[in-house]
């Protein structure tokens, strides 16, 4: 998904911050993510991110590969994810 390169890490917050506020990954739909996206690079290495949907607001969030940052995704990104076949969304 080319759209992934436009994700703004500036809007991210840490897992520690949500734990301090009394929340967990479940609050962001990331305990049981809607999508798990594996990205394989040309050099053979890969990364995996989890994307979940908040149960109450339906806002979509990405959990970084290291599991330490949560990034809210735009409605446009969500629409792009929903429109891509699973086989295309797992590779770049």
C-alpha positions in Angstrom: 0.0 0.0 0.0 1.7 3.2 -1.1 -0.5 5.1 1.3 1.5 3.8 4.2 4.4 6.2 3.5 2.1 9.1 4.2 1.3 8.1 7.8 2.2 10.9 10.2 4.3 9.7 13.2 3.9 13.2 14.7 0.3 12.2 15.7 1.5 9.0 17.4 1.5 8.3 21.1 3.2 5.6 23.1 1.9 2.4 24.6 3.2 3.7 27.9 1.0 6.8 27.6 -2.1 4.7 27.2 -1.2 2.4 30.0 -0.7 5.4 32.3 -4.2 6.6 31.3 -5.6 3.2 32.3 -6.1 1.9 28.8 -4.6 -1.0 26.8 -4.4 -2.3 23.3 -8.0 -3.4 23.5 -9.1 0.2 23.7 -7.7 0.8 20.2 -8.8 -2.5 18.6 -5.2 -3.7 18.6 -5.4 -6.6 21.0 -7.2 -8.5 18.2 -6.3 -6.3 15.2 -8.5 -6.1 12.1 -5.5 -6.4 9.9 -2.0 -7.6 10.3 0.2 -6.3 7.5 3.5 -7.8 6.6 5.7 -5.7 4.4 8.5 -7.5 2.5 11.2 -5.2 1.1 13.3 -5.8 -2.0 16.3 -6.9 0.1 14.3 -9.7 1.6 13.8 -8.2 5.1 10.2 -7.6 6.3 8.2 -5.7 8.9 4.9 -6.4 10.4 2.3 -3.9 11.7 -1.1 -4.3 13.3 -4.1 -2.2 12.4 -7.1 -2.2 14.6 -10.4 -0.3 14.9 -11.5 1.3 18.1 -14.8 -0.4 19.2 -16.7 2.8 20.1 -15.6 5.4 17.6 -14.5 3.1 14.7 -11.3 5.2 14.4 -8.5 3.1 13.0 -5.0 2.8 14.6 -1.7 1.3 13.6 0.6 -0.3 16.1 4.2 0.0 15.1 6.3 -3.1 14.6 8.1 -2.6 17.9 4.8 -2.4 19.7 5.6 0.9 21.3 3.8 3.5 19.3 0.2 3.9 18.2 -0.6 6.0 15.2 -4.2 7.2 14.3 -4.9 6.6 10.6 -7.0 8.9 8.4 -10.4 8.0 7.0 -8.7 8.0 3.5 -6.1 5.4 4.7 -8.9 3.3 6.2 -10.8 3.4 2.9 -7.6 2.4 1.0 -7.1 -0.6 3.3 -10.7 -1.7 2.9 -10.5 -1.5 -0.9 -7.3 -3.5 -1.3 -7.4 -7.3 -1.7 -5.5 -9.1 1.0 -2.9 -10.4 -1.4 -1.9 -6.9 -2.3 -1.9 -5.4 1.1 0.7 -7.8 2.4 3.5 -6.8 0.0 5.3 -3.7 -1.2 
